[in-house]
């Protein structure tokens, strides 16, 4: 798993329908297009901050 160093897997598990516009933009900025999608992003402070902004919509997958 040496190639996974510095990466983080995030799952979009709850709908953004009744959330504020800023939360919808964060979900879109993380690269999600559909529910239950898993994306892999660089593990940077900015990505961590985006995940911490919408913890009720996304989760970190091991």
ABEGO torsion letter per residue (X at the ends): XAAABGBBBBBBABBAAABBAAAAAAAAAAGBABBGBBBBBBBBAAAAAAAAABAAABBBBX
